[in-house]
Amino acid sequence: MRQSTRMLKTGDGVNIAWASAGEGPPLVRASTWLTHLEHDWESPVWRHWIEFFAEHFELIRYDERGSGMSDWVVDDYSWERWPEDFEAVVDAADIEVPFPILGVSQGGIAAVSFAVRYPERVSHLVLCGGYARGWGERNQEEGAQQYRAILELTRFGWGQQNPVYRQLFTSRFVPEGTPEQLDWFNELCRKSTKPEVAYELLKARMNPNVAELLPQVKTPTLVLHATHDEVVPLAEGRFLATEIPNARFVQLESRNHILLEDEPAWQRFKDEVAQFLGITPSAGEEDPVFEALTPREREILVHIANGETNAAIGESLFISEKTVRNNVTRIFDKLGVSSRAQAIVLAKDKHLKAAPGDR
């Protein structure tokens, strides 16, 4: 999958790097903490995010001011610039149709701001681990004190050769990460910005507040949030979903602020986003929800999806009706459904296909 990277200049003279990859309708991901348009392709933390969205959309993303391939040293790192930089990227991409926005973490602020200002240009909002208020705006003094402590550690420890200071920070993002994933994240921190800029970027995240905009959102919105997120508390995700009219809320069972590829929460995320955005599987792709089924159970489920009775399935497969019935019970248990109607809907929604060798 090829990526095309370009540069733009903002109204205050900052060079922002942005890139597009994939084919299909446009989807824009608002910038979040310390990305790098090139290194993220090799990342065990971000690669699966890029691949999932670029398989179905022209994925447009950019490095925030202060990090990655964008200018590191600028005059203004304030959060008020986030929506302006997002708008500059959208304008540079010359998107002519309403498009969905993915807002992860701080990206939710730019996403909400743009959707309120230009409701006719946005088709869907997907907010994951997002927030509308920084720690300084949440009336939670203990959390604010911890954040200020992290700020001071960043100021004095970020640039040291020993990664322990960066590890203290990055382990909060992916506490369930493997040593490889944590090492990669630590290295990304070093490659994406320098200590004094990291401090400014973190400081900017202390006091954003777009809570007053949330009731004005008219765009269909999906809010997803990890139950035990250590970076942005679950309460902030619930706040988004409560204040945005008719927003759908999905609680993901995870400790990771950035969902990792091998955890069940990532599959749940993909399923929910696919349903919300109307994504259909690519050619040859099938949902892994069926992996637990044996070849015989898959075969029977295909017949169920075709509307056949147990007796008809038994006759077709040369097995007894009782054997079919026992298999159906196991299929329902594995898929977490309680009726044939639910099994049929699941099979069709997830694009079940007969396994090789099935009759």
N, C-alpha and C positions, 0 to 999 in steps of 0.2 A: 504494500500500500504506500503510495507516494505522498509526500507532504510538500506543499509549496509555501515557503516562508517569505514574508514581505515586511517592510517597515513603513510606519507612518509617523507624522509629526503632529503632536497635539497643539491645542491653542496656546499653551504656555511653553511650547518649544521642546517638549520631551519626545524622544524617539521611542516608540512602542513597537515591539516585534509581535507580529501575528501570523498565524498559519492556518491553512485549510488542508483537509485530508478526507478522502472518501468521496462517494458519489451519492446523489439523492438530494432531497430538500435540505435547506440549510438549518443547522442547529448551532447556537452560539453558547460556548461555556464561558461564563464570567471568570475572571482571574481569581486565584486563591493563593494561599501561602506558598512561596518559593517553588515555582515551577520553572522548567527550562524546556523550551520547545523542542530542542534536539535530544537532550538527555532523557526526557520522559519516555521516549520511544523504547529505551532500553531498560526502563524501570520496572522492578518487581512490585512497585507500589502503585504506579500510575498506568502502566502499559495496558492492562485489561480494561480500564476505563476508556482509553482512547480507541482501542479495537472495537469495543462494544458499540460505541456511538458512530464511529467511522464506517462500520459495516452497513449502517442504515441511513446515514445522513452525510451531507458535506459538513463535517465537524470543523467549526471555526473556534480557535482558542488563541490566547495571547498571554504574554508574560507581563505581570503588573510592573508599573514603574518601580525601579529599585531592584529588580531581580531578573534572572534569566538572561535573555538576549536583548531586553529593553535597557534603557539608560539606568545605570545604578545611582549615580550622583545627580540629584535634581534639587530644585529649590523647595518643592512642596510635596510632601508625602501624605498629606492629610486625607482622611477618608472621603471628604467631599469631592475629591478628584476621581474616586472609583467610578461613579456613574458617568462622568464626563469621558473618561478613557474608554469605557464600554461603548458609549455612543460613537466615539471616534472610530473604533474598530468596526462597528456595524456599518457606518457610513463608508469606510474604506472598502469593505467587502461588497458594497453596492447591492444589498439584499432588497429585492423588490416585492417579496411576498411575506405575509405574516409568518413568523418563525418561532419555534420553541427556544426557551432559554434554560440552560442548566446552571444553577447557582449552588456551588458547594461551599460551605463555611461562609467566609466573608462575601463570596460571590452572590449570596442571597440579597445583599444590600444593593448592589448594582442592578441585579435582576428586577427586584421590586421597584426600584426607582425608575428604571426604564419603562417597565410595564405600566406604571401609573402615568408617566408623562406621555407615552405613546401607546395607548391600549390597542389602537388599530394595527400596530406593527407586530404584536406578539400573539401567538396562537396558544401557547401553553407555558406554564412555569413549573419547573421541577427543582425543588429546593431540598438539598440533602445535607444534614448537619449544619443547617443555616441558622442565622440569628438576625434580629433587627436592632439589638442593643448590645453594645460592648460591656465589658465588666464594670466600667465606671458608671454605667447607666442602669444597672440592674438592682440597685439597693441590696446588694449582697457584699457586705464589707469584707468578710473572710475571703471570698473568692477574689475580690479586688486586691486585697493584700498579697495573696499568692501570686497574682499576675504581676504586681509591682516587683515582687521578689525575682520573678523570672526575667523581668526587664533588666534588673541590675546584674543578674548572672550573665545575661546576653551581652551587656555592655563590656564586662571584664573577662568573660571566658570564651566567647564565640571564636575568636581568632587563634586560640591556643592550639598547639599541635595535638595535645591530648584531647580526644573527642568526648571526654566525659561530660563537659558542659553542654555540648550540642546533644549528646545522648539523653541528658535529663529532659531536654525540651522535646526531642523527636519521639522518645518512647511514649509520650502522652498521645501522640497522633496514632500510633499503631502499637499499643501495648501487647497485642497478641501476635506481633510480627516475628518472623524468624530472624536469627542473627544476620542472615544475608540481607533481608529487607531493612533492618535497622541500620546496618552498615551502609547500605545504598542511600538511605535517607540522610544519614550523617554526611556522606560525601556530597549529596545534592546541596545540602546547606552551604558547604564550603564553596561549591562551584557556582552557586546561584547568586550570592551577594557577599559583601564584606561586613565585618562586625558592626561598624558604626551605622551602616544602612539597615542591617537586621534590627538593630535597636530602634531606629526610626519607624520601620515598618510595624514592629510590634506595638510601639507607642501609639501609632495611628489607630490600632485596633482597640484601644482602651475606651474610647468615647463616642463611637458612631451611634446614631439613634434615628431610625426611620419608622418608629412605631406608629407615628401619626399617619403614615402613608398606607399602612396595611389595610384599613377598612376601605380604602379607595381602589384596591385592586379588583379589576373586573375580569381578569384573565383566568381561565380554568387552572387550578393550582394543585399540585401534588407535593405534600411535605413528607419527607422521610427522615427518620432520626434514630441513631443507635441508642439503645436503652442505657448503656453505661458509658457514654461518650465522656471522656475526661477533658476534652478541649472546649466543647460547647455543651452545657448541660441539657438533658432531655427537656427540661422545663422551657427552654428557649424555643425548641421545635414545637412544643405544644402551644406556646404563645403565638407563634406564626400561624399555626393551623386554626387557632381560636379567633384571631383578629382578622385573617383574610377570609372574606365571605365565601362560604361553600367549599373551602379547601378540604381536600381529602388527606387524612393523616395516617401514616404507616409507621409503626414502631418496629425497629429492626433489632433482633437479639444479637448484640455485638458490643464489644468494648472499644472498637476501633473507630476513630474519627474518619479515617480514610478506609473504606471497606476493602478488604483483601480478597484476592481472586478465589482462594480455596475455602473461604468460610461460607456457611449456608446463607448468611445475611446478604452476600453479594448476589446469589441466585434469586433471592426474594426481591432484592432491589431491581434486578433486570426484569423479572416477571411483572412487577408493578409498573415500571416505567414503560415496558413494551405495551402493556394493556392501555395505559394512560395516553401514550402517543400513537397508538394504532400501529405499532411495529409488527410486521409479520416475519417469520423466520426466512433467512436467505435460502437459496436453493440447496437442498441436501442437508439443511440444518434441522435438528429436532431438539426439543426441550429435554434436558437430562432428567426431568421428573420421572421418565419411564425406565431409567437405568436399572431400577430395583426389580423390574419384572423379568421373569424367565421368558425364553422364546415362546413356550406354550401359552403363558399368560398374555403376552403381547398379541399372539395370534387370536386368542379368545376375545381380547379387548377390541381388536379390529372388527370382529364380527358383531360385538355389542354395539360399536359405533355405527355399524350398518343397519342397526335396528332389529337384529335377529333374536329370536327367543332362545332359551337354553336348549330346548329340544331341537331346534333347527341347527344350532351350533354343533351339538353332539352328532347329529346326522351328517353334517358337512365334514367334521373332523374324525368321524368314526370312533367316537368315545361316548360313554354313557352320559345321560343327562345329569346323574349324580356327580360325576367327575367334573362336568362343566360347572355345576352349582358350587362345588368345593373350590374350584379355581376362581370363580367370581368372587367368593368371600375373601380369598387371599388378595385378589386384585384390589378390592375396595379398601382393605386394610392398608396395603402398601401406598395407595394413592390418596388415602385420607378422605374418601368419599363414602356416602351411606346409601346411595341409590343408583340405579342404572342411568337415570336422567343426568345425574351429576357426572357420572363416568363418561357418558357420551359427550357432554359439553366440554369436559376436560380434554378428552381425546381429540376433539375437533379444534379447540382453542390452541392446543399445544402441537397440533399438526402431527399426530401419531401416524407412523407408516409401518407397513408390514416389514418385519425383519427379513434379511436375506435367508432364503430357504423356506419361509412360511408358504403354506399352501394358498 
